[in-house]
């Protein structure tokens, strides 16, 4: 299934300047694997050396962080909105 995934401004340069890319997959893990296949540089910014999503990267499915759902195993369906968002810290 094709799902559109929103890309934050800071990472759009690694996605060909696009604010959104279409990815194929039945769950978040498959979408992210398709992203790595299509845009390897973007994948390096999302994943650490161990292949895990970096701590400061949040992925939302329909306004819910996948960390409170089924993480990378969270299923996606037609019409779902997926966003990749940087966590912001300050002091």
MARMARLO-733450 format. One record per residue (C-alpha): residue in three letters; y, x, z. Coordinates in Angstrom, 3 decimals. Example, Ala and Ser with C-alpha at 12.3 -4.5 7.8 and 13.67 -1.06 7.14 Angstrom:
BEGIN
REC     r      north       east         up
REC   ALA     -4.500     12.300      7.800
REC   SER     -1.060     13.670      7.140
//
This chain:
BEGIN
REC     r      north       east         up
REC   UNK      0.000      0.000      0.000
REC   UNK      3.470      1.284     -0.876
REC   UNK      5.978      1.358      1.991
REC   UNK      9.590      2.500      1.863
REC   UNK     10.431      5.051      4.527
REC   UNK     14.022      5.725      5.601
REC   UNK     15.030      9.383      5.755
REC   UNK     17.864     10.587      8.057
REC   UNK     20.866     12.238      6.423
REC   UNK     19.968     15.628      7.912
REC   UNK     16.607     15.595      6.089
REC   UNK     17.618     13.996      2.793
REC   UNK     18.032     17.408      1.166
REC   UNK     14.283     17.927      1.621
REC   UNK     13.590     14.534      0.034
REC   UNK     15.480     15.129     -3.195
REC   UNK     18.687     13.727     -1.706
REC   UNK     17.110     10.309     -1.202
REC   UNK     17.816      8.125      1.819
REC   UNK     14.508      6.346      1.281
REC   UNK     11.205      7.314     -0.279
REC   UNK      8.220      5.200     -1.262
REC   UNK      4.956      6.302      0.293
REC   UNK      1.398      5.077      0.040
REC   UNK     -0.826      4.410      3.048
REC   UNK     -2.433      1.848      5.310
REC   UNK     -1.123      3.418      8.518
REC   UNK      1.573      5.855      9.648
REC   UNK     -0.776      8.851      9.381
REC   UNK     -1.533      8.079      5.720
REC   UNK      2.156      7.523      4.943
REC   UNK      3.051     10.867      6.493
REC   UNK      0.251     12.635      4.621
REC   UNK      1.564     11.171      1.363
REC   UNK      5.041     12.402      2.355
REC   UNK      3.718     15.942      2.921
REC   UNK      1.952     15.844     -0.462
REC   UNK      5.116     14.700     -2.253
REC   UNK      7.734     16.660     -0.276
REC   UNK      6.133     19.644      1.523
REC   UNK      9.481     20.956      2.816
REC   UNK     10.184     17.614      4.478
REC   UNK      6.735     17.739      6.060
REC   UNK      7.562     21.111      7.608
REC   UNK     10.592     19.570      9.306
REC   UNK      8.586     16.603     10.665
REC   UNK      5.457     18.462     11.840
REC   UNK      5.029     21.518     14.054
REC   UNK      2.597     24.374     13.346
REC   UNK     -0.251     22.429     14.999
REC   UNK      0.273     19.510     12.622
REC   UNK      1.760     17.230     15.280
REC   UNK      4.974     15.254     14.930
REC   UNK      7.752     17.330     16.469
REC   UNK      9.009     16.109     19.866
REC   UNK     12.527     15.429     18.593
REC   UNK     11.316     13.313     15.666
REC   UNK     10.895      9.611     16.298
REC   UNK      9.224      7.290     13.848
REC   UNK      9.949      3.605     14.072
REC   UNK      8.017      0.725     12.587
REC   UNK     10.125     -2.432     12.534
REC   UNK     12.393     -1.215     15.360
REC   UNK      9.520     -0.046     17.606
REC   UNK      8.750      3.592     18.272
REC   UNK      5.198      4.330     17.121
REC   UNK      4.671      6.195     20.409
REC   UNK      4.505      2.820     22.185
REC   UNK      2.250      1.375     19.495
REC   UNK     -0.813      3.213     18.171
REC   UNK      1.048      6.412     17.328
REC   UNK     -0.011      7.757     13.900
REC   UNK     -2.800      5.165     13.747
REC   UNK     -0.266      2.314     13.728
REC   UNK     -1.094      0.119     10.724
REC   UNK      1.565     -0.834      8.193
REC   UNK      1.702     -3.975      6.099
REC   UNK      3.777     -5.271      3.214
REC   UNK      7.414     -5.692      4.180
REC   UNK      7.328     -3.302      7.144
REC   UNK     10.276     -0.966      7.633
REC   UNK      9.575      2.613      8.635
REC   UNK     12.366      4.944      9.763
REC   UNK     12.312      8.619     10.654
REC   UNK     14.989      9.371     13.270
REC   UNK     16.072     12.543     15.064
REC   UNK     16.254     12.294     18.845
REC   UNK     19.726     13.183     20.049
REC   UNK     20.387     15.087     23.250
REC   UNK     23.583     16.252     24.778
REC   UNK     25.283     17.047     27.932
//
